[in-house]
Amino acid sequence: IVRCNDNVTLRVKVKTNLSEGVALTALNNGADPRTIRIKSDGSGRQGWFKQTGAHEVCITECPALCKSATCP
């Protein structure tokens, strides 16, 4: 899930079957990598602050996994 909230924070949330502690890398428009650590429930999240306009977030370990969101 990728979305932008009212205070222009772009958030990515993943749900997976990967083990706790696995690290994934999220890219915001192909740059600005952020690490997502998988928790015991199989989820992880990350964010970018003060974002505006259209954004595509991709998980580098799964190139086909990209989602888009637009921030105000």
N, C-alpha and C positions, 0 to 999 in steps of 0.2 A: 504494500500500500504506500502510495506517495501522495502527500497533500500539503497544502500551505495553509497555516492558520491565520487568524486576524492580525497578529503582530508580525507578519511576514517571516515566519520561521518555516522553512521547508523541512518536512519530516519524512523519513522512510522507515517502514516497519516490515520485517520479514518473519514468516512463519515457516519452519522447515523441520525435517526429520534428522538434521545434523546433531551431533553430540554437543553437550554443554562445553563451552570454552572455545569452540571453533570460531575462527575469525574470518569474516568476509569483508571485501572492500567495495564501498559504494562510491560511484563517481557522479558528480553533479555537472551535467552538460559536458561530459568527457574530461573533467578536471576536478581539482579540489577533493582528493580522495579522503574518505573517512572510514574508519574501521568499525564494523558491527560485530560485537561479541554475542554469540548465541548463549542464551541462558538455559537453565534446567528445563524450562517448559517448551524449548525449541524455538523461542522467538528472540528477536533482537531489534534494536532501533538506533537511529542516529539522526542528526539534524544539522542544518545550516541556517544561521541567523541572518537577518536583514537581506532577504532575497526578494526580487521583484521580477515580473515577467514570466515567460515560459521556461520550464526546466524539464530535462529528462534525466532521471536517475537510473543508473545501470549497476548491476552487481558484476564485478569483473570476473568472478569465478563462474558465472553463468551468463555469457554474453547475450543470450536471447531474453534474459530477464531485465527488461527496461520498462519503466512506467513514467508517465508525464503528469505534470501539475502546473498550474499557473498561479503565481502570487500577485496580489494587487499592487 
